[in-house]
Amino acid sequence: MTHSQRKILVTSALPYANGPIHLGHMLEYIQTDIWSRFQKMRGHQCHYICADDAHGTPIMLKAQQLGIEPEQMIAQVQQEHEQDFADFNIQFDNFHSTHSPENRELASDIYIKLRDNGYIKSKTISQLFDPEKSMFLPDRFVKGTCPKCKSEDQYGDNCDSCGATYSPTDLINPKSAVSGATPVMKDSEHFFFDLPAFEGMLQEWINSGSLQQEMANKLGEWFEQGLQQWDISRDAPYFGFEIPDAPGKYFYVWLDAPIGYMGSFKNFCDKNPGINFDDFWAKDSTAEVYHFIGKDIVYFHSLFWPAMLYGANYRQPTSVYAHGYVTVNGAKMSKSKGTFIKARTYLDNLDPEYLRYYYAAKLSSRIDDLDLNLEDFAQRVNSDLVGKLVNLASRTAGFISKRFDGKLAQVSDNSLAESFIAKQEQIAEYYESREYGKAMREIMAMADIANGYVADQAPWQLVKHEDKQQQAHEVCSNALNMFRILVTYLKPVLPRLSQDVEAFLQMELTWNSLATDMTGHEILPFKALMQRVDLDKVASMVDASKENLQVTQAAKADNKAPVLDAKAVSGNPLEDDPISETIEFDDFAKLDLRIARIAKAEHVPEANKLLKLQLDLGGETKQVFAGIKSAYAPEDLEGKLTVMVANLAPRKMRFGMSEGMVLAAGPGGKDLWILEPHEGAQPGMRVK
């Protein structure tokens, strides 16, 4: 079947240039790379573009800590990023940096067009200011006591303990995370992008089918709350681009970061004169532009970005595809606990094709979190890739080389291979719609059929009989032809294996060559294509990642810092979570801890982590939402005694009012244990 050639530009979100790539990041780049490789296999003009996101306060401060210029630091990080991506077989057509002449030119151009079109407003705002460092403080660089639950050492935008959101000016005893000084309020003129002016255009774009339904529904909630003007400026000192005609004012990193897609593509076009920038970005462009992102940056890519482009007379993205987070062994990644497995640590121990396949086998078009279960990872790779796919060639190729001069026979019954080829449009549709998991299941089902065919025919028995040599030749040739078809289907996922198979079969594997007649085709002697996952190496990878558990103050202050996963603890709870600073007895006495009986426990359908508990205090009942869903089933809790903080200020959540907190121990996920008093304790008793 022939297809008209499409012009496609595809991007992944830009990795931040102050830390290493980790396995959470790799989900997105693998997902995008598979899609891009598939489009190229189908003969389309597809360009995969990315860049390092290289601006912002965290980068400026980290460079100062290292005693180097920001330009030197981001150049070093970019080199590390590019090497990690290359070793994971991520095939960018261009990888650039937002700190580039192309990005400066385009950011200024878009800003001036927005300003001249009346979409930039200015007003004076008051912000917290560090008097020692002479700098305004972003929310994440202010720390203090949460105004809601009174937890100490919380960020200026939200509390890690109770989840409350607030303004940094609401913090009790705020301190600068940069110098430790007490910040003061100071006025400054800022520039704002008039996002509400684009509400009608954005609703039309969102409802056109450009987004996944989950994303469209979420954006609908933001419209209900009312769009707000967006602060796009920052004051010096700041590492970024200075705003035209505004000395000492810089573009906020989130303004020039998405423009980095255009900047990287402009750099690519300048190096490839046959490719025209305007063909992809002009208002009347008929090309397709797709952004693959994580669900945490939907707001920027689905509201600010298309509105900026529209206001500056550029085209909007064809679609924005969001994916969920990566969890490991069932636990969410966390900056403060768990395994932080860097891409380089993985590469030092395991084959990147393993992870590419495992992610593909679990990816869908939905915004679901993906769990990297390390035991399942090893079993699935060993079963599917080694036990089914590679095994199909290893058990038949040797006979072709040793007994039949390395040439494939004409097969009298091609029905099985033809049935595999007949699946090509279905598999293509799965790739196109990002339903990789369905594609992998379909391919492995065919591998099962092919292996069943070989087992039934038993060529190792046929070759023992002189009168069955031709039959043996045909069986092995048929098996290798089916192997060729399966590897062709898997080529976007397993590029290195495909390359090795192409060398072995002495032919290029293309979508258009699926129906090739292999009669008389000569192959090379078979060599091992893939080893089984070594569980010792998995363990070594986890052990090597434990050193990354200690999160520095600078990384904590950086809202783009690499994310830690929730499972790789040292085994020593005090090492993983040191005892907090000493408090006075009067501080402890403020807590009213009471024995409570869990009278009722039930799921909260809208929440991933919460159970709703009705706690009987012996005459009074309190409702509490507890984040223990991953560790307990509701029916296992009812009737148990536990300990609760009874005088915690009630907190209104969207599921209802939470009137306290139950006490539990453990790092999180399934490893949580609520406190259970000994028999004899009664509901309502004070814990002293």
C-alpha positions as CSV (number, residue, x, y, z in Angstrom):
1,M,0.0,0.0,0.0
2,T,1.4,3.4,-0.9
3,H,1.2,6.4,1.3
4,S,1.6,10.1,0.4
5,Q,4.7,11.6,2.1
6,R,4.0,13.7,5.1
7,K,6.2,16.6,6.5
8,I,6.6,16.0,10.2
9,L,8.5,17.9,13.0
10,V,8.5,16.1,16.3
11,T,10.0,17.2,19.6
12,S,10.6,15.9,23.2
13,A,10.5,18.3,26.2
14,L,13.9,20.0,26.7
15,P,16.0,18.4,29.5
16,Y,17.2,21.0,32.1
17,A,20.9,21.7,31.8
18,N,21.9,21.4,35.5
19,G,21.7,17.7,36.1
20,P,22.0,14.2,34.6
21,I,19.4,12.3,32.6
22,H,17.6,9.6,34.6
23,L,15.3,6.7,33.7
24,G,12.2,8.9,34.3
25,H,13.4,11.2,31.6
26,M,14.2,8.3,29.3
27,L,10.6,7.3,29.0
28,E,9.8,10.3,27.0
29,Y,12.8,10.2,24.7
30,I,12.3,6.5,24.0
31,Q,8.6,7.1,23.3
32,T,9.4,9.9,20.9
33,D,12.3,8.2,19.2
34,I,10.1,5.1,18.5
35,W,7.5,7.3,16.9
36,S,10.0,9.3,14.8
37,R,11.8,6.1,13.6
38,F,8.5,4.6,12.6
39,Q,7.6,7.7,10.5
40,K,10.9,7.5,8.8
41,M,10.5,3.8,8.1
42,R,7.2,4.6,6.4
43,G,9.0,7.0,4.1
44,H,7.8,10.3,5.6
45,Q,10.0,13.4,6.0
46,C,10.3,13.4,9.7
47,H,12.7,15.5,11.8
48,Y,13.2,14.8,15.5
49,I,14.4,18.0,17.3
50,C,15.5,18.7,20.9
51,A,17.8,20.9,22.9
52,D,19.0,21.5,26.4
53,D,16.9,24.0,28.5
54,A,19.8,26.1,29.6
55,H,18.5,29.3,31.4
56,G,17.2,30.2,34.8
57,T,18.2,31.0,38.4
58,P,19.1,27.4,39.4
59,I,21.7,27.2,36.6
60,M,23.2,30.6,37.5
61,L,23.5,29.5,41.2
62,K,24.9,26.1,40.5
63,A,27.5,27.5,38.3
64,Q,28.5,29.9,41.1
65,Q,28.8,27.0,43.5
66,L,31.0,25.2,41.0
67,G,33.1,28.3,40.5
68,I,32.6,28.4,36.8
69,E,30.7,30.4,34.3
70,P,27.2,29.2,33.4
71,E,28.2,28.8,29.7
72,Q,30.9,26.4,30.7
73,M,28.6,24.4,33.0
74,I,25.8,24.1,30.4
75,A,28.3,23.0,27.7
76,Q,29.6,20.2,30.0
77,V,26.0,19.1,30.8
78,Q,25.0,19.2,27.2
79,Q,27.9,16.9,26.2
80,E,26.9,14.4,29.0
81,H,23.2,14.6,27.9
82,E,24.1,14.0,24.2
83,Q,26.3,11.0,25.1
84,D,23.5,9.4,27.3
85,F,21.0,9.9,24.5
86,A,23.3,8.5,21.8
87,D,24.0,5.4,24.0
88,F,20.3,4.8,24.4
89,N,20.0,4.9,20.6
90,I,18.0,8.1,20.6
91,Q,18.2,9.4,17.0
92,F,17.9,13.2,17.1
93,D,18.2,15.0,13.8
94,N,19.4,18.0,15.8
95,F,20.2,18.5,19.5
96,H,20.9,22.2,20.4
97,S,20.7,24.6,23.3
98,T,18.2,27.3,24.3
99,H,21.3,29.4,25.0
100,S,21.9,30.0,21.3
101,P,21.9,32.8,18.8
102,E,18.9,31.2,17.0
103,N,16.9,31.1,20.2
104,R,17.8,34.6,21.2
105,E,16.7,35.9,17.8
106,L,13.4,34.0,17.8
107,A,12.5,34.8,21.5
108,S,13.1,38.5,20.8
109,D,11.1,38.3,17.6
110,I,8.1,36.6,19.3
111,Y,8.2,39.0,22.3
112,I,8.3,42.1,20.0
113,K,5.4,40.8,17.9
114,L,3.4,40.1,21.1
115,R,4.3,43.5,22.5
116,D,3.4,45.4,19.3
117,N,0.2,43.5,19.0
118,G,-0.9,44.6,22.5
119,Y,-0.4,41.3,24.3
120,I,2.3,42.4,26.7
121,K,1.3,44.4,29.9
122,S,3.5,45.8,32.5
123,K,2.8,46.4,36.2
124,T,4.6,46.8,39.5
125,I,4.6,43.8,41.8
126,S,6.0,43.1,45.3
127,Q,8.4,40.1,45.7
128,L,10.6,38.7,48.3
129,F,14.2,39.9,47.9
130,D,17.4,38.5,49.3
131,P,19.2,41.6,50.8
132,E,22.6,39.7,51.0
133,K,22.6,38.4,47.4
134,S,20.7,41.4,46.0
135,M,18.3,39.2,44.1
136,F,14.6,38.6,43.9
137,L,13.8,35.0,45.0
138,P,11.8,32.6,42.9
139,D,9.2,30.7,45.0
140,R,11.3,27.6,45.2
141,F,14.2,29.6,46.7
142,V,12.3,30.7,49.7
143,K,11.9,28.2,52.6
144,G,10.1,28.4,55.9
145,T,7.4,27.0,58.1
146,C,4.2,25.9,56.3
147,P,1.3,28.3,57.3
148,K,-1.2,25.4,57.2
149,C,0.4,22.4,59.0
150,K,3.4,24.2,60.6
151,S,5.9,21.8,59.1
152,E,9.4,23.4,58.9
153,D,11.8,23.7,56.0
154,Q,9.1,23.9,53.3
155,Y,9.3,25.6,49.9
156,G,7.7,28.9,49.1
157,D,5.0,27.5,46.8
158,N,3.8,24.3,48.4
159,C,4.2,22.1,51.4
160,D,5.7,18.6,51.0
161,S,4.1,17.5,54.3
162,C,0.4,18.5,53.9
163,G,0.3,19.3,50.2
164,A,-1.0,22.9,50.8
165,T,-0.3,25.6,48.1
166,Y,0.3,29.2,49.1
167,S,2.3,32.3,48.3
168,P,5.9,32.5,49.6
169,T,4.8,35.6,51.5
170,D,2.5,33.3,53.6
171,L,5.5,31.3,55.0
172,I,6.2,31.6,58.7
173,N,9.9,32.7,59.3
174,P,10.8,32.7,55.6
175,K,14.5,32.4,54.7
176,S,16.4,32.6,51.5
177,A,17.5,29.2,50.3
178,V,20.4,30.9,48.6
179,S,22.0,32.8,51.5
180,G,19.9,32.0,54.6
181,A,19.0,35.7,55.0
182,T,15.5,36.8,55.9
183,P,14.0,38.2,52.7
184,V,12.3,41.5,52.5
185,M,9.5,42.8,50.2
186,K,10.6,44.9,47.3
187,D,8.7,46.4,44.3
188,S,9.7,45.7,40.7
189,E,8.2,46.3,37.3
190,H,7.4,43.1,35.5
191,F,6.0,42.2,32.1
192,F,3.0,40.0,31.7
193,F,1.6,38.0,28.7
194,D,-2.1,38.6,28.4
195,L,-3.2,35.0,28.3
196,P,-6.9,35.7,28.9
197,A,-7.0,37.5,25.5
198,F,-6.6,34.1,23.8
199,E,-9.3,32.2,25.7
200,G,-11.6,31.8,22.6
201,M,-8.7,30.8,20.4
202,L,-7.4,28.3,22.9
203,Q,-10.8,26.6,23.5
204,E,-11.2,26.2,19.8
205,W,-7.7,24.7,19.4
206,I,-8.2,22.4,22.4
207,N,-11.6,21.2,21.1
208,S,-10.2,20.5,17.6
209,G,-8.8,17.2,18.8
210,S,-5.2,18.4,19.2
211,L,-5.0,17.0,22.8
212,Q,-5.7,13.7,24.6
213,Q,-9.1,13.8,26.2
214,E,-7.6,13.7,29.7
215,M,-5.6,16.8,28.9
216,A,-8.6,18.6,27.3
217,N,-10.6,17.8,30.5
218,K,-7.9,19.2,32.7
219,L,-7.6,22.4,30.7
220,G,-11.3,22.8,31.0
221,E,-10.9,23.0,34.8
222,W,-8.4,25.8,34.3
223,F,-10.7,27.7,32.1
224,E,-13.4,27.4,34.8
225,Q,-11.0,28.9,37.3
226,G,-10.2,31.8,34.9
227,L,-7.0,32.3,32.9
228,Q,-4.5,34.7,34.4
229,Q,-1.9,37.0,33.0
230,W,1.5,35.3,33.0
231,D,4.6,36.9,34.4
232,I,7.3,36.5,31.7
233,S,10.1,38.6,33.1
234,R,12.7,38.2,35.8
235,D,15.1,40.7,37.3
236,A,18.9,40.7,37.2
237,P,20.9,38.8,38.3
238,Y,19.5,36.1,36.0
239,F,21.0,33.7,33.4
240,G,19.0,34.1,30.3
241,F,18.3,36.6,27.5
242,E,17.8,40.2,28.2
243,I,14.4,41.6,27.1
244,P,14.6,44.0,24.2
245,D,14.4,47.7,25.3
246,A,14.3,46.7,29.0
247,P,17.8,46.8,30.5
248,G,18.1,44.5,33.6
249,K,15.0,42.5,32.7
250,Y,15.3,38.9,31.4
251,F,12.9,36.5,29.8
252,Y,11.6,34.0,32.3
253,V,13.0,30.5,31.4
254,W,9.5,29.2,30.5
255,L,9.2,31.9,27.8
256,D,12.3,31.0,25.8
257,A,12.3,27.2,26.6
258,P,9.5,26.1,24.2
259,I,10.9,28.6,21.6
260,G,13.9,26.4,21.9
261,Y,12.1,23.9,19.7
262,M,12.0,26.5,16.9
263,G,15.6,27.6,17.7
264,S,16.9,24.0,17.4
265,F,15.0,23.5,14.1
266,K,16.3,26.8,12.8
267,N,19.8,25.6,13.5
268,F,19.0,22.4,11.7
269,C,17.7,24.2,8.7
270,D,20.8,26.4,8.5
271,K,22.9,23.3,8.4
272,N,20.6,21.7,5.8
273,P,19.7,24.3,3.2
274,G,17.1,22.0,1.5
275,I,14.8,22.2,4.6
276,N,12.8,25.4,4.9
277,F,12.0,26.8,8.4
278,D,8.8,28.5,7.3
279,D,7.5,25.3,5.7
280,F,7.0,24.0,9.3
281,W,6.4,27.2,11.4
282,A,4.7,29.7,9.2
283,K,1.0,30.5,9.9
284,D,-0.1,28.8,6.7
285,S,2.2,25.7,7.2
286,T,0.7,22.4,6.1
287,A,3.4,20.4,7.9
288,E,2.7,18.5,11.1
289,V,4.2,19.5,14.4
290,Y,4.0,17.2,17.5
291,H,5.3,17.8,21.0
292,F,5.9,14.8,23.3
293,I,5.9,16.0,27.0
294,G,5.3,14.8,30.6
295,K,2.0,15.5,32.2
296,D,3.6,18.0,34.6
297,I,4.1,20.6,31.9
298,V,0.8,20.4,30.2
299,Y,-0.1,23.9,31.3
300,F,2.8,25.5,29.5
301,H,2.5,23.5,26.3
302,S,-1.3,23.6,25.9
303,L,-2.1,27.2,27.0
304,F,0.9,29.5,27.0
305,W,2.7,28.0,24.0
306,P,-0.1,27.9,21.4
307,A,-1.3,31.4,22.6
308,M,2.3,32.8,22.2
309,L,2.6,31.3,18.7
310,Y,-0.8,32.6,17.7
311,G,-0.2,36.1,19.0
312,A,3.1,36.3,17.1
313,N,1.6,35.0,13.9
314,Y,3.1,31.5,13.9
315,R,1.3,28.2,13.5
316,Q,0.1,26.1,16.5
317,P,1.2,22.5,17.2
318,T,-0.8,19.8,15.4
319,S,-0.9,17.9,18.7
320,V,0.7,17.8,22.1
321,Y,1.0,14.2,23.5
322,A,1.5,13.9,27.3
323,H,2.6,10.8,29.1
324,G,2.6,9.8,32.8
325,Y,5.4,9.5,35.3
326,V,7.7,6.5,35.8
327,T,7.4,4.6,39.0
328,V,9.8,1.9,40.2
329,N,8.5,-1.3,41.8
330,G,5.2,0.4,42.4
331,A,6.4,3.5,44.1
332,K,6.4,7.1,42.8
333,M,9.6,8.8,42.1
334,S,10.5,11.3,44.8
335,K,13.3,13.8,45.3
336,S,13.6,12.8,49.0
337,K,13.4,9.0,48.9
338,G,13.9,6.0,46.7
339,T,16.1,5.0,43.8
340,F,17.4,7.6,41.5
341,I,18.8,5.5,38.6
342,K,20.7,7.7,36.2
343,A,20.8,6.9,32.5
344,R,24.6,6.4,32.8
345,T,24.3,4.1,35.7
346,Y,21.8,1.9,33.7
347,L,24.1,2.0,30.7
348,D,27.1,0.9,32.8
349,N,25.2,-2.3,33.7
350,L,22.5,-3.2,31.2
351,D,21.7,-3.1,27.4
352,P,19.7,0.0,26.5
353,E,17.5,-2.2,24.1
354,Y,16.1,-3.9,27.2
355,L,14.6,-0.7,28.5
356,R,13.5,0.5,25.1
357,Y,11.5,-2.7,24.7
358,Y,10.1,-2.7,28.3
359,Y,8.9,0.8,28.0
360,A,7.4,0.1,24.6
361,A,5.6,-2.9,25.9
362,K,3.9,-0.8,28.6
363,L,3.2,2.4,26.7
364,S,-0.2,3.5,25.5
365,S,-1.7,6.7,24.2
366,R,-3.1,7.5,27.6
367,I,-1.6,9.6,30.3
368,D,-1.0,6.7,32.7
369,D,2.0,6.3,34.9
370,L,4.3,3.5,33.9
371,D,5.8,1.2,36.5
372,L,9.4,-0.1,36.0
373,N,9.1,-3.3,38.0
374,L,12.6,-4.6,37.9
375,E,11.7,-8.2,38.4
376,D,9.0,-8.0,35.7
377,F,11.5,-6.1,33.5
378,A,14.0,-9.0,33.6
379,Q,11.4,-11.7,33.0
380,R,9.7,-9.9,30.1
381,V,12.9,-9.1,28.3
382,N,14.2,-12.7,28.8
383,S,10.9,-14.2,27.7
384,D,10.0,-12.0,24.8
385,L,13.3,-10.9,23.2
386,V,15.5,-13.8,24.0
387,G,13.2,-16.7,24.5
388,K,10.8,-15.9,21.6
389,L,12.4,-13.5,19.1
390,V,16.1,-14.2,19.0
391,N,15.5,-17.9,19.7
392,L,13.5,-18.2,16.5
393,A,16.7,-17.4,14.5
394,S,19.2,-19.1,16.8
395,R,17.4,-22.5,16.5
396,T,17.2,-22.5,12.7
397,A,20.0,-20.3,11.2
398,G,22.8,-22.8,11.9
399,F,21.2,-25.4,9.7
400,I,21.0,-22.9,6.8
401,S,24.7,-22.1,7.1
402,K,26.0,-25.6,7.7
403,R,23.9,-27.7,5.5
404,F,22.4,-25.5,2.8
405,D,25.3,-23.2,1.8
406,G,23.8,-20.2,3.7
407,K,21.0,-19.8,1.2
408,L,17.2,-19.8,1.9
409,A,15.0,-22.2,0.1
410,Q,11.8,-21.6,-1.9
411,V,9.0,-22.3,0.6
412,S,6.0,-24.2,-0.8
413,D,3.7,-23.0,1.9
414,N,4.1,-19.3,2.8
415,S,0.7,-18.9,4.5
416,L,2.2,-18.2,8.0
417,A,4.6,-15.5,6.7
418,E,1.8,-14.0,4.6
419,S,-0.4,-13.8,7.6
420,F,2.3,-11.9,9.4
421,I,2.7,-9.5,6.5
422,A,-1.1,-9.0,6.5
423,K,-0.7,-7.5,10.0
424,Q,1.4,-4.5,8.8
425,E,-1.4,-1.9,8.6
426,Q,-2.7,-2.9,12.1
427,I,0.8,-2.6,13.6
428,A,1.4,0.6,11.7
429,E,-1.8,2.1,13.2
430,Y,-0.7,1.0,16.7
431,Y,2.6,2.9,16.2
432,E,0.9,5.9,14.7
433,S,-1.5,6.2,17.6
434,R,1.3,5.6,20.2
435,E,-0.3,2.3,21.3
436,Y,3.1,0.6,21.5
437,G,2.0,-1.9,24.1
438,K,-0.6,-3.3,21.7
439,A,1.9,-3.5,18.9
440,M,4.4,-5.4,21.1
441,R,1.6,-7.9,22.1
442,E,0.7,-8.4,18.5
443,I,4.3,-9.0,17.5
444,M,5.0,-11.4,20.3
445,A,1.8,-13.3,19.5
446,M,3.2,-13.9,16.0
447,A,6.5,-14.9,17.6
448,D,4.7,-17.5,19.6
449,I,3.1,-18.8,16.4
450,A,6.4,-18.9,14.6
451,N,8.1,-20.8,17.5
452,G,5.2,-23.2,17.7
453,Y,5.6,-23.9,14.0
454,V,9.4,-24.6,14.4
455,A,8.7,-26.8,17.4
456,D,6.1,-28.8,15.5
457,Q,8.3,-29.3,12.4
458,A,11.4,-30.0,14.5
459,P,14.1,-29.3,11.8
460,W,16.7,-30.8,14.1
461,Q,15.0,-34.1,13.6
462,L,14.3,-33.6,9.9
463,V,18.0,-33.1,9.0
464,K,18.8,-36.5,10.4
465,H,16.9,-38.1,7.5
466,E,18.3,-37.9,3.9
467,D,14.8,-37.9,2.4
468,K,13.7,-34.9,4.5
469,Q,16.5,-32.5,3.7
470,Q,14.3,-30.3,1.5
471,Q,11.6,-30.1,4.2
472,A,14.2,-29.1,6.8
473,H,15.6,-26.5,4.4
474,E,12.1,-25.0,3.9
475,V,11.2,-25.0,7.6
476,C,14.3,-23.2,8.5
477,S,14.0,-20.7,5.6
478,N,10.3,-20.1,6.5
479,A,11.3,-19.5,10.2
480,L,14.0,-17.0,9.2
481,N,11.6,-15.2,6.9
482,M,9.1,-14.8,9.7
483,F,12.0,-13.7,12.0
484,R,12.8,-11.0,9.4
485,I,9.3,-9.8,9.4
486,L,9.1,-9.6,13.2
487,V,12.4,-7.7,13.5
488,T,11.2,-5.3,10.8
489,Y,8.1,-4.5,12.9
490,L,10.4,-4.0,15.9
491,K,13.0,-1.9,14.2
492,P,11.7,1.4,15.7
493,V,12.0,-0.1,19.1
494,L,15.2,-2.1,18.8
495,P,17.5,-0.2,16.4
496,R,20.7,-1.8,17.5
497,L,19.3,-5.4,17.3
498,S,17.8,-4.5,13.9
499,Q,21.2,-3.3,12.6
500,D,22.8,-6.6,13.7
501,V,20.0,-8.6,12.1
502,E,20.4,-6.6,8.9
503,A,24.1,-7.5,8.9
504,F,23.3,-11.2,9.5
505,L,20.6,-11.3,6.8
506,Q,22.6,-9.0,4.4
507,M,19.7,-6.8,3.7
508,E,18.0,-3.6,4.9
509,L,14.8,-4.0,6.8
510,T,12.2,-1.6,5.6
511,W,8.4,-1.4,5.7
512,N,8.2,-1.6,2.0
513,S,10.4,-4.8,1.8
514,L,8.1,-6.8,4.1
515,A,6.8,-8.9,1.2
516,T,10.2,-9.5,-0.3
517,D,10.7,-13.0,-1.8
518,M,13.6,-14.5,0.1
519,T,14.1,-17.5,-2.2
520,G,17.9,-18.0,-2.8
521,H,18.8,-15.2,-0.5
522,E,22.2,-15.7,1.2
523,I,22.8,-15.1,4.9
524,L,25.9,-14.9,7.0
525,P,26.6,-17.4,9.8
526,F,24.5,-16.7,12.9
527,K,26.1,-14.9,15.9
528,A,24.4,-14.4,19.2
529,L,22.2,-11.3,19.0
530,M,21.2,-10.7,22.6
531,Q,22.0,-12.0,26.0
532,R,19.5,-12.6,28.8
533,V,19.1,-10.0,31.5
534,D,21.6,-10.8,34.3
535,L,19.8,-10.2,37.6
536,D,23.2,-9.6,39.2
537,K,23.7,-6.6,36.9
538,V,20.2,-5.3,37.9
539,A,21.3,-5.5,41.5
540,S,24.6,-3.8,40.7
541,M,22.7,-1.0,39.0
542,V,20.5,-0.5,42.1
543,D,23.5,-0.6,44.4
544,A,25.3,2.0,42.3
545,S,22.3,4.2,42.5
546,K,22.2,4.4,46.3
547,E,25.0,7.0,46.3
548,N,22.5,9.4,44.7
549,L,20.1,9.4,47.7
550,Q,21.6,12.4,49.4
551,V,19.9,15.4,47.8
552,T,21.8,18.6,48.1
553,Q,20.2,21.9,49.1
554,A,20.8,23.3,45.7
555,A,19.0,20.3,44.0
556,K,16.1,20.6,46.4
557,A,15.8,24.3,45.5
558,D,15.6,23.5,41.8
559,N,12.2,22.7,40.6
560,K,13.7,21.1,37.5
561,A,16.2,19.0,39.4
562,P,16.4,15.2,38.6
563,V,13.7,13.3,40.4
564,L,14.5,10.5,42.8
565,D,12.6,7.3,42.8
566,A,11.0,5.8,45.9
567,K,12.7,2.4,46.4
568,A,16.4,2.3,46.6
569,V,17.1,2.9,50.3
570,S,20.3,2.1,52.0
571,G,18.7,-0.3,54.4
572,N,19.5,2.0,57.3
573,P,16.4,4.2,58.0
574,L,18.5,6.8,59.9
575,E,20.9,7.1,57.0
576,D,18.1,7.5,54.5
577,D,16.0,9.9,56.7
578,P,18.2,11.4,59.5
579,I,16.7,12.6,62.8
580,S,15.5,16.1,62.6
581,E,16.9,19.1,64.6
582,T,16.3,19.0,68.3
583,I,13.0,20.6,69.6
584,E,12.0,21.7,73.0
585,F,9.4,19.8,75.2
586,D,6.9,22.6,74.7
587,D,7.1,22.1,71.0
588,F,6.2,18.4,71.4
589,A,3.5,19.2,74.0
590,K,1.6,21.1,71.3
591,L,0.8,17.8,69.6
592,D,-2.4,16.1,70.9
593,L,-1.9,12.4,69.9
594,R,-4.8,10.2,70.5
595,I,-5.7,6.5,70.2
596,A,-8.4,6.1,67.5
597,R,-10.4,3.2,66.2
598,I,-10.8,3.0,62.4
599,A,-14.6,2.7,62.3
600,K,-14.7,2.9,58.5
601,A,-12.3,2.9,55.6
602,E,-13.0,3.4,51.9
603,H,-11.4,4.3,48.6
604,V,-11.4,7.8,47.2
605,P,-12.1,7.2,43.5
606,E,-10.6,10.5,42.4
607,A,-7.3,10.0,44.3
608,N,-4.4,7.6,43.5
609,K,-3.0,7.5,47.1
610,L,-5.8,8.3,49.5
611,L,-8.1,6.3,51.7
612,K,-10.9,8.1,53.6
613,L,-11.0,7.0,57.2
614,Q,-13.6,7.6,59.9
615,L,-11.8,7.6,63.2
616,D,-13.6,6.9,66.5
617,L,-12.1,8.8,69.4
618,G,-14.5,7.4,72.0
619,G,-17.4,9.7,71.6
620,E,-16.2,11.9,68.8
621,T,-15.6,10.9,65.1
622,K,-13.1,12.6,62.9
623,Q,-12.7,12.2,59.1
624,V,-9.1,11.9,57.8
625,F,-7.7,11.4,54.3
626,A,-4.6,9.2,54.6
627,G,-2.0,8.5,51.8
628,I,-1.8,4.8,52.5
629,K,-3.8,3.3,49.6
630,S,-0.8,1.6,48.2
631,A,-0.1,-0.3,51.4
632,Y,-3.6,-1.2,52.7
633,A,-7.0,-2.4,51.5
634,P,-9.9,-0.6,53.3
635,E,-11.3,-3.8,54.6
636,D,-8.0,-4.7,56.3
637,L,-8.1,-1.5,58.4
638,E,-11.6,-1.4,59.8
639,G,-11.7,-2.2,63.5
640,K,-7.9,-1.6,64.0
641,L,-6.6,0.8,66.6
642,T,-4.1,3.5,65.5
643,V,-2.6,6.8,66.6
644,M,-3.7,10.1,65.1
645,V,-2.8,13.8,65.5
646,A,-6.1,15.0,66.9
647,N,-5.5,18.7,67.1
648,L,-4.3,19.3,63.5
649,A,-6.1,22.2,61.9
650,P,-8.8,20.9,59.5
651,R,-7.8,21.1,55.8
652,K,-10.3,21.4,53.0
653,M,-9.5,19.0,50.2
654,R,-11.5,18.6,47.0
655,F,-12.7,15.2,48.3
656,G,-13.9,16.7,51.6
657,M,-12.6,17.9,55.0
658,S,-9.6,16.2,56.6
659,E,-9.6,16.6,60.3
660,G,-6.3,15.1,61.4
661,M,-3.5,12.8,60.5
662,V,-2.8,9.1,61.2
663,L,0.8,8.1,62.1
664,A,2.7,5.7,59.9
665,A,6.3,4.6,59.3
666,G,8.1,3.6,56.2
667,P,9.6,5.1,53.0
668,G,6.4,5.0,51.1
669,G,4.5,3.0,48.5
670,K,3.8,-0.5,49.8
671,D,6.3,0.0,52.5
672,L,4.1,1.8,55.0
673,W,2.9,0.7,58.4
674,I,0.4,2.5,60.5
675,L,1.0,2.6,64.2
676,E,-1.0,0.0,66.1
677,P,-1.2,0.3,69.9
678,H,-1.1,-2.8,72.1
679,E,-4.3,-4.4,73.3
680,G,-5.8,-2.5,76.2
681,A,-5.5,1.0,74.7
682,Q,-8.9,2.6,74.3
683,P,-10.1,5.2,71.7
684,G,-9.7,8.7,73.0
685,M,-6.7,8.0,75.2
686,R,-3.9,10.5,75.0
687,V,-0.5,9.3,73.7
688,K,2.2,10.9,76.0
